[in-house]
């Protein structure tokens, strides 16, 4: 049976703070999909997700964050149930629908170089 598992407590309190955000919840599905919600005091909330080759961040208003996170989880889990990996068609429609972003610090965090 495939279920979402809350793994937030596996992160230390210090690790849950990232730049100007705070990890509210981190869930995994069948060890294949990860969805996290990061809150922010001075900007939009961030939903980070990872599923095979598909990953990124979706920015969302605080009041819509929980419902949007549930939508994201449902769509990713359904694609996993159907295909086990995200298809090209799914990737294109999902990214367009949710305005998926790939901030540069996902791949390269320059702050480590400059001691920020």
Chimera marker file (.cmm) of the C-alpha trace (Angstrom):
<marker_set name="trace">
<marker id="1" x="0.000" y="0.000" z="0.000" r="1" g="1" b="0" radius="0.5"/>
<marker id="2" x="1.389" y="3.369" z="-0.993" r="1" g="1" b="0" radius="0.5"/>
<marker id="3" x="1.099" y="6.110" z="1.598" r="1" g="1" b="0" radius="0.5"/>
<marker id="4" x="2.549" y="9.506" z="2.289" r="1" g="1" b="0" radius="0.5"/>
<marker id="5" x="4.970" y="9.419" z="5.210" r="1" g="1" b="0" radius="0.5"/>
<marker id="6" x="5.767" y="12.523" z="7.247" r="1" g="1" b="0" radius="0.5"/>
<marker id="7" x="9.562" y="12.618" z="7.643" r="1" g="1" b="0" radius="0.5"/>
<marker id="8" x="9.839" y="16.173" z="8.969" r="1" g="1" b="0" radius="0.5"/>
<marker id="9" x="11.217" y="15.000" z="12.313" r="1" g="1" b="0" radius="0.5"/>
<marker id="10" x="14.232" y="13.455" z="10.582" r="1" g="1" b="0" radius="0.5"/>
<marker id="11" x="15.528" y="17.007" z="10.116" r="1" g="1" b="0" radius="0.5"/>
<marker id="12" x="17.046" y="18.908" z="13.016" r="1" g="1" b="0" radius="0.5"/>
<marker id="13" x="15.494" y="22.217" z="13.964" r="1" g="1" b="0" radius="0.5"/>
<marker id="14" x="18.588" y="23.927" z="12.564" r="1" g="1" b="0" radius="0.5"/>
<marker id="15" x="18.297" y="22.057" z="9.258" r="1" g="1" b="0" radius="0.5"/>
<marker id="16" x="14.654" y="23.081" z="8.913" r="1" g="1" b="0" radius="0.5"/>
<marker id="17" x="15.762" y="26.722" z="8.631" r="1" g="1" b="0" radius="0.5"/>
<marker id="18" x="17.020" y="27.507" z="5.125" r="1" g="1" b="0" radius="0.5"/>
<marker id="19" x="17.865" y="31.072" z="4.173" r="1" g="1" b="0" radius="0.5"/>
<marker id="20" x="14.650" y="33.029" z="4.856" r="1" g="1" b="0" radius="0.5"/>
<marker id="21" x="12.375" y="29.985" z="4.989" r="1" g="1" b="0" radius="0.5"/>
<marker id="22" x="11.372" y="27.289" z="7.460" r="1" g="1" b="0" radius="0.5"/>
<marker id="23" x="10.462" y="23.701" z="6.574" r="1" g="1" b="0" radius="0.5"/>
<marker id="24" x="6.963" y="23.181" z="7.937" r="1" g="1" b="0" radius="0.5"/>
<marker id="25" x="6.482" y="19.652" z="6.644" r="1" g="1" b="0" radius="0.5"/>
<marker id="26" x="8.363" y="17.139" z="4.511" r="1" g="1" b="0" radius="0.5"/>
<marker id="27" x="6.599" y="14.061" z="3.181" r="1" g="1" b="0" radius="0.5"/>
<marker id="28" x="7.685" y="11.156" z="1.006" r="1" g="1" b="0" radius="0.5"/>
<marker id="29" x="5.621" y="8.718" z="-1.023" r="1" g="1" b="0" radius="0.5"/>
<marker id="30" x="6.892" y="5.183" z="-1.523" r="1" g="1" b="0" radius="0.5"/>
<marker id="31" x="10.453" y="6.533" z="-1.171" r="1" g="1" b="0" radius="0.5"/>
<marker id="32" x="10.073" y="7.911" z="-4.723" r="1" g="1" b="0" radius="0.5"/>
<marker id="33" x="8.372" y="11.299" z="-4.324" r="1" g="1" b="0" radius="0.5"/>
<marker id="34" x="9.186" y="14.107" z="-1.902" r="1" g="1" b="0" radius="0.5"/>
<marker id="35" x="7.047" y="17.166" z="-1.207" r="1" g="1" b="0" radius="0.5"/>
<marker id="36" x="8.046" y="19.849" z="1.312" r="1" g="1" b="0" radius="0.5"/>
<marker id="37" x="6.419" y="23.084" z="2.409" r="1" g="1" b="0" radius="0.5"/>
<marker id="38" x="8.602" y="26.022" z="3.431" r="1" g="1" b="0" radius="0.5"/>
<marker id="39" x="7.092" y="29.051" z="5.131" r="1" g="1" b="0" radius="0.5"/>
<marker id="40" x="8.488" y="32.562" z="4.889" r="1" g="1" b="0" radius="0.5"/>
<marker id="41" x="7.938" y="35.700" z="6.959" r="1" g="1" b="0" radius="0.5"/>
<marker id="42" x="8.666" y="38.094" z="4.127" r="1" g="1" b="0" radius="0.5"/>
<marker id="43" x="7.791" y="36.321" z="0.904" r="1" g="1" b="0" radius="0.5"/>
<marker id="44" x="5.670" y="33.617" z="-0.648" r="1" g="1" b="0" radius="0.5"/>
<marker id="45" x="5.674" y="30.097" z="0.725" r="1" g="1" b="0" radius="0.5"/>
<marker id="46" x="7.598" y="27.497" z="-1.267" r="1" g="1" b="0" radius="0.5"/>
<marker id="47" x="6.554" y="23.978" z="-2.158" r="1" g="1" b="0" radius="0.5"/>
<marker id="48" x="9.595" y="21.924" z="-3.082" r="1" g="1" b="0" radius="0.5"/>
<marker id="49" x="9.002" y="18.625" z="-4.866" r="1" g="1" b="0" radius="0.5"/>
<marker id="50" x="11.095" y="15.843" z="-6.336" r="1" g="1" b="0" radius="0.5"/>
<marker id="51" x="9.919" y="12.892" z="-8.439" r="1" g="1" b="0" radius="0.5"/>
<marker id="52" x="12.456" y="11.162" z="-10.675" r="1" g="1" b="0" radius="0.5"/>
<marker id="53" x="13.849" y="13.697" z="-13.142" r="1" g="1" b="0" radius="0.5"/>
<marker id="54" x="11.133" y="16.205" z="-12.213" r="1" g="1" b="0" radius="0.5"/>
<marker id="55" x="11.898" y="18.603" z="-9.369" r="1" g="1" b="0" radius="0.5"/>
<marker id="56" x="11.508" y="22.258" z="-8.559" r="1" g="1" b="0" radius="0.5"/>
<marker id="57" x="9.787" y="24.867" z="-6.451" r="1" g="1" b="0" radius="0.5"/>
<marker id="58" x="6.291" y="26.259" z="-6.675" r="1" g="1" b="0" radius="0.5"/>
<marker id="59" x="5.708" y="29.633" z="-5.042" r="1" g="1" b="0" radius="0.5"/>
<marker id="60" x="2.342" y="30.107" z="-3.366" r="1" g="1" b="0" radius="0.5"/>
<marker id="61" x="0.551" y="32.575" z="-1.087" r="1" g="1" b="0" radius="0.5"/>
<marker id="62" x="0.534" y="31.507" z="2.567" r="1" g="1" b="0" radius="0.5"/>
<marker id="63" x="-3.244" y="31.105" z="2.743" r="1" g="1" b="0" radius="0.5"/>
<marker id="64" x="-3.230" y="28.714" z="-0.247" r="1" g="1" b="0" radius="0.5"/>
<marker id="65" x="-0.126" y="26.737" z="0.722" r="1" g="1" b="0" radius="0.5"/>
<marker id="66" x="-1.747" y="23.726" z="2.389" r="1" g="1" b="0" radius="0.5"/>
<marker id="67" x="-4.373" y="23.128" z="-0.287" r="1" g="1" b="0" radius="0.5"/>
<marker id="68" x="-1.823" y="23.631" z="-3.073" r="1" g="1" b="0" radius="0.5"/>
<marker id="69" x="0.554" y="21.172" z="-1.377" r="1" g="1" b="0" radius="0.5"/>
<marker id="70" x="-2.237" y="18.580" z="-1.237" r="1" g="1" b="0" radius="0.5"/>
<marker id="71" x="-2.997" y="19.140" z="-4.936" r="1" g="1" b="0" radius="0.5"/>
<marker id="72" x="0.682" y="18.672" z="-5.802" r="1" g="1" b="0" radius="0.5"/>
<marker id="73" x="0.906" y="15.488" z="-3.732" r="1" g="1" b="0" radius="0.5"/>
<marker id="74" x="-2.205" y="14.029" z="-5.368" r="1" g="1" b="0" radius="0.5"/>
<marker id="75" x="-1.040" y="14.785" z="-8.912" r="1" g="1" b="0" radius="0.5"/>
<marker id="76" x="2.452" y="13.388" z="-8.359" r="1" g="1" b="0" radius="0.5"/>
<marker id="77" x="1.145" y="10.255" z="-6.620" r="1" g="1" b="0" radius="0.5"/>
<marker id="78" x="-1.336" y="9.634" z="-9.436" r="1" g="1" b="0" radius="0.5"/>
<marker id="79" x="1.407" y="9.910" z="-12.054" r="1" g="1" b="0" radius="0.5"/>
<marker id="80" x="3.549" y="7.524" z="-10.002" r="1" g="1" b="0" radius="0.5"/>
<marker id="81" x="0.683" y="5.024" z="-9.774" r="1" g="1" b="0" radius="0.5"/>
<marker id="82" x="0.108" y="5.248" z="-13.534" r="1" g="1" b="0" radius="0.5"/>
<marker id="83" x="3.685" y="5.261" z="-14.849" r="1" g="1" b="0" radius="0.5"/>
<marker id="84" x="6.192" y="4.899" z="-11.961" r="1" g="1" b="0" radius="0.5"/>
<marker id="85" x="8.192" y="7.780" z="-13.498" r="1" g="1" b="0" radius="0.5"/>
<marker id="86" x="7.002" y="11.170" z="-14.764" r="1" g="1" b="0" radius="0.5"/>
<marker id="87" x="6.230" y="11.115" z="-18.492" r="1" g="1" b="0" radius="0.5"/>
<marker id="88" x="7.223" y="13.967" z="-20.790" r="1" g="1" b="0" radius="0.5"/>
<marker id="89" x="3.574" y="14.912" z="-21.219" r="1" g="1" b="0" radius="0.5"/>
<marker id="90" x="3.046" y="15.016" z="-17.459" r="1" g="1" b="0" radius="0.5"/>
<marker id="91" x="6.198" y="17.073" z="-16.888" r="1" g="1" b="0" radius="0.5"/>
<marker id="92" x="5.163" y="19.654" z="-19.472" r="1" g="1" b="0" radius="0.5"/>
<marker id="93" x="1.576" y="20.013" z="-18.259" r="1" g="1" b="0" radius="0.5"/>
<marker id="94" x="2.519" y="19.943" z="-14.552" r="1" g="1" b="0" radius="0.5"/>
<marker id="95" x="5.224" y="22.601" z="-14.946" r="1" g="1" b="0" radius="0.5"/>
<marker id="96" x="2.957" y="24.861" z="-16.972" r="1" g="1" b="0" radius="0.5"/>
<marker id="97" x="-0.058" y="24.419" z="-14.685" r="1" g="1" b="0" radius="0.5"/>
<marker id="98" x="1.857" y="25.071" z="-11.452" r="1" g="1" b="0" radius="0.5"/>
<marker id="99" x="4.436" y="27.561" z="-12.788" r="1" g="1" b="0" radius="0.5"/>
<marker id="100" x="7.326" y="25.409" z="-11.592" r="1" g="1" b="0" radius="0.5"/>
<marker id="101" x="10.572" y="27.284" z="-10.940" r="1" g="1" b="0" radius="0.5"/>
<marker id="102" x="14.106" y="26.055" z="-10.621" r="1" g="1" b="0" radius="0.5"/>
<marker id="103" x="15.983" y="28.584" z="-8.504" r="1" g="1" b="0" radius="0.5"/>
<marker id="104" x="19.700" y="28.591" z="-9.081" r="1" g="1" b="0" radius="0.5"/>
<marker id="105" x="20.445" y="27.623" z="-5.483" r="1" g="1" b="0" radius="0.5"/>
<marker id="106" x="18.941" y="24.176" z="-6.033" r="1" g="1" b="0" radius="0.5"/>
<marker id="107" x="21.967" y="23.356" z="-8.152" r="1" g="1" b="0" radius="0.5"/>
<marker id="108" x="24.505" y="25.845" z="-6.869" r="1" g="1" b="0" radius="0.5"/>
<marker id="109" x="24.348" y="27.798" z="-3.621" r="1" g="1" b="0" radius="0.5"/>
<marker id="110" x="26.767" y="30.708" z="-4.064" r="1" g="1" b="0" radius="0.5"/>
<marker id="111" x="26.269" y="31.884" z="-0.478" r="1" g="1" b="0" radius="0.5"/>
<marker id="112" x="28.734" y="29.222" z="0.686" r="1" g="1" b="0" radius="0.5"/>
<marker id="113" x="31.445" y="30.897" z="-1.382" r="1" g="1" b="0" radius="0.5"/>
<marker id="114" x="30.844" y="34.318" z="0.096" r="1" g="1" b="0" radius="0.5"/>
<marker id="115" x="30.100" y="33.284" z="3.692" r="1" g="1" b="0" radius="0.5"/>
<marker id="116" x="26.561" y="34.717" z="3.731" r="1" g="1" b="0" radius="0.5"/>
<link id1="1" id2="2" r="1" g="1" b="0" radius="0.2"/>
<link id1="2" id2="3" r="1" g="1" b="0" radius="0.2"/>
<link id1="3" id2="4" r="1" g="1" b="0" radius="0.2"/>
<link id1="4" id2="5" r="1" g="1" b="0" radius="0.2"/>
<link id1="5" id2="6" r="1" g="1" b="0" radius="0.2"/>
<link id1="6" id2="7" r="1" g="1" b="0" radius="0.2"/>
<link id1="7" id2="8" r="1" g="1" b="0" radius="0.2"/>
<link id1="8" id2="9" r="1" g="1" b="0" radius="0.2"/>
<link id1="9" id2="10" r="1" g="1" b="0" radius="0.2"/>
<link id1="10" id2="11" r="1" g="1" b="0" radius="0.2"/>
<link id1="11" id2="12" r="1" g="1" b="0" radius="0.2"/>
<link id1="12" id2="13" r="1" g="1" b="0" radius="0.2"/>
<link id1="13" id2="14" r="1" g="1" b="0" radius="0.2"/>
<link id1="14" id2="15" r="1" g="1" b="0" radius="0.2"/>
<link id1="15" id2="16" r="1" g="1" b="0" radius="0.2"/>
<link id1="16" id2="17" r="1" g="1" b="0" radius="0.2"/>
<link id1="17" id2="18" r="1" g="1" b="0" radius="0.2"/>
<link id1="18" id2="19" r="1" g="1" b="0" radius="0.2"/>
<link id1="19" id2="20" r="1" g="1" b="0" radius="0.2"/>
<link id1="20" id2="21" r="1" g="1" b="0" radius="0.2"/>
<link id1="21" id2="22" r="1" g="1" b="0" radius="0.2"/>
<link id1="22" id2="23" r="1" g="1" b="0" radius="0.2"/>
<link id1="23" id2="24" r="1" g="1" b="0" radius="0.2"/>
<link id1="24" id2="25" r="1" g="1" b="0" radius="0.2"/>
<link id1="25" id2="26" r="1" g="1" b="0" radius="0.2"/>
<link id1="26" id2="27" r="1" g="1" b="0" radius="0.2"/>
<link id1="27" id2="28" r="1" g="1" b="0" radius="0.2"/>
<link id1="28" id2="29" r="1" g="1" b="0" radius="0.2"/>
<link id1="29" id2="30" r="1" g="1" b="0" radius="0.2"/>
<link id1="30" id2="31" r="1" g="1" b="0" radius="0.2"/>
<link id1="31" id2="32" r="1" g="1" b="0" radius="0.2"/>
<link id1="32" id2="33" r="1" g="1" b="0" radius="0.2"/>
<link id1="33" id2="34" r="1" g="1" b="0" radius="0.2"/>
<link id1="34" id2="35" r="1" g="1" b="0" radius="0.2"/>
<link id1="35" id2="36" r="1" g="1" b="0" radius="0.2"/>
<link id1="36" id2="37" r="1" g="1" b="0" radius="0.2"/>
<link id1="37" id2="38" r="1" g="1" b="0" radius="0.2"/>
<link id1="38" id2="39" r="1" g="1" b="0" radius="0.2"/>
<link id1="39" id2="40" r="1" g="1" b="0" radius="0.2"/>
<link id1="40" id2="41" r="1" g="1" b="0" radius="0.2"/>
<link id1="41" id2="42" r="1" g="1" b="0" radius="0.2"/>
<link id1="42" id2="43" r="1" g="1" b="0" radius="0.2"/>
<link id1="43" id2="44" r="1" g="1" b="0" radius="0.2"/>
<link id1="44" id2="45" r="1" g="1" b="0" radius="0.2"/>
<link id1="45" id2="46" r="1" g="1" b="0" radius="0.2"/>
<link id1="46" id2="47" r="1" g="1" b="0" radius="0.2"/>
<link id1="47" id2="48" r="1" g="1" b="0" radius="0.2"/>
<link id1="48" id2="49" r="1" g="1" b="0" radius="0.2"/>
<link id1="49" id2="50" r="1" g="1" b="0" radius="0.2"/>
<link id1="50" id2="51" r="1" g="1" b="0" radius="0.2"/>
<link id1="51" id2="52" r="1" g="1" b="0" radius="0.2"/>
<link id1="52" id2="53" r="1" g="1" b="0" radius="0.2"/>
<link id1="53" id2="54" r="1" g="1" b="0" radius="0.2"/>
<link id1="54" id2="55" r="1" g="1" b="0" radius="0.2"/>
<link id1="55" id2="56" r="1" g="1" b="0" radius="0.2"/>
<link id1="56" id2="57" r="1" g="1" b="0" radius="0.2"/>
<link id1="57" id2="58" r="1" g="1" b="0" radius="0.2"/>
<link id1="58" id2="59" r="1" g="1" b="0" radius="0.2"/>
<link id1="59" id2="60" r="1" g="1" b="0" radius="0.2"/>
<link id1="60" id2="61" r="1" g="1" b="0" radius="0.2"/>
<link id1="61" id2="62" r="1" g="1" b="0" radius="0.2"/>
<link id1="62" id2="63" r="1" g="1" b="0" radius="0.2"/>
<link id1="63" id2="64" r="1" g="1" b="0" radius="0.2"/>
<link id1="64" id2="65" r="1" g="1" b="0" radius="0.2"/>
<link id1="65" id2="66" r="1" g="1" b="0" radius="0.2"/>
<link id1="66" id2="67" r="1" g="1" b="0" radius="0.2"/>
<link id1="67" id2="68" r="1" g="1" b="0" radius="0.2"/>
<link id1="68" id2="69" r="1" g="1" b="0" radius="0.2"/>
<link id1="69" id2="70" r="1" g="1" b="0" radius="0.2"/>
<link id1="70" id2="71" r="1" g="1" b="0" radius="0.2"/>
<link id1="71" id2="72" r="1" g="1" b="0" radius="0.2"/>
<link id1="72" id2="73" r="1" g="1" b="0" radius="0.2"/>
<link id1="73" id2="74" r="1" g="1" b="0" radius="0.2"/>
<link id1="74" id2="75" r="1" g="1" b="0" radius="0.2"/>
<link id1="75" id2="76" r="1" g="1" b="0" radius="0.2"/>
<link id1="76" id2="77" r="1" g="1" b="0" radius="0.2"/>
<link id1="77" id2="78" r="1" g="1" b="0" radius="0.2"/>
<link id1="78" id2="79" r="1" g="1" b="0" radius="0.2"/>
<link id1="79" id2="80" r="1" g="1" b="0" radius="0.2"/>
<link id1="80" id2="81" r="1" g="1" b="0" radius="0.2"/>
<link id1="81" id2="82" r="1" g="1" b="0" radius="0.2"/>
<link id1="82" id2="83" r="1" g="1" b="0" radius="0.2"/>
<link id1="83" id2="84" r="1" g="1" b="0" radius="0.2"/>
<link id1="84" id2="85" r="1" g="1" b="0" radius="0.2"/>
<link id1="85" id2="86" r="1" g="1" b="0" radius="0.2"/>
<link id1="86" id2="87" r="1" g="1" b="0" radius="0.2"/>
<link id1="87" id2="88" r="1" g="1" b="0" radius="0.2"/>
<link id1="88" id2="89" r="1" g="1" b="0" radius="0.2"/>
<link id1="89" id2="90" r="1" g="1" b="0" radius="0.2"/>
<link id1="90" id2="91" r="1" g="1" b="0" radius="0.2"/>
<link id1="91" id2="92" r="1" g="1" b="0" radius="0.2"/>
<link id1="92" id2="93" r="1" g="1" b="0" radius="0.2"/>
<link id1="93" id2="94" r="1" g="1" b="0" radius="0.2"/>
<link id1="94" id2="95" r="1" g="1" b="0" radius="0.2"/>
<link id1="95" id2="96" r="1" g="1" b="0" radius="0.2"/>
<link id1="96" id2="97" r="1" g="1" b="0" radius="0.2"/>
<link id1="97" id2="98" r="1" g="1" b="0" radius="0.2"/>
<link id1="98" id2="99" r="1" g="1" b="0" radius="0.2"/>
<link id1="99" id2="100" r="1" g="1" b="0" radius="0.2"/>
<link id1="100" id2="101" r="1" g="1" b="0" radius="0.2"/>
<link id1="101" id2="102" r="1" g="1" b="0" radius="0.2"/>
<link id1="102" id2="103" r="1" g="1" b="0" radius="0.2"/>
<link id1="103" id2="104" r="1" g="1" b="0" radius="0.2"/>
<link id1="104" id2="105" r="1" g="1" b="0" radius="0.2"/>
<link id1="105" id2="106" r="1" g="1" b="0" radius="0.2"/>
<link id1="106" id2="107" r="1" g="1" b="0" radius="0.2"/>
<link id1="107" id2="108" r="1" g="1" b="0" radius="0.2"/>
<link id1="108" id2="109" r="1" g="1" b="0" radius="0.2"/>
<link id1="109" id2="110" r="1" g="1" b="0" radius="0.2"/>
<link id1="110" id2="111" r="1" g="1" b="0" radius="0.2"/>
<link id1="111" id2="112" r="1" g="1" b="0" radius="0.2"/>
<link id1="112" id2="113" r="1" g="1" b="0" radius="0.2"/>
<link id1="113" id2="114" r="1" g="1" b="0" radius="0.2"/>
<link id1="114" id2="115" r="1" g="1" b="0" radius="0.2"/>
<link id1="115" id2="116" r="1" g="1" b="0" radius="0.2"/>
</marker_set>
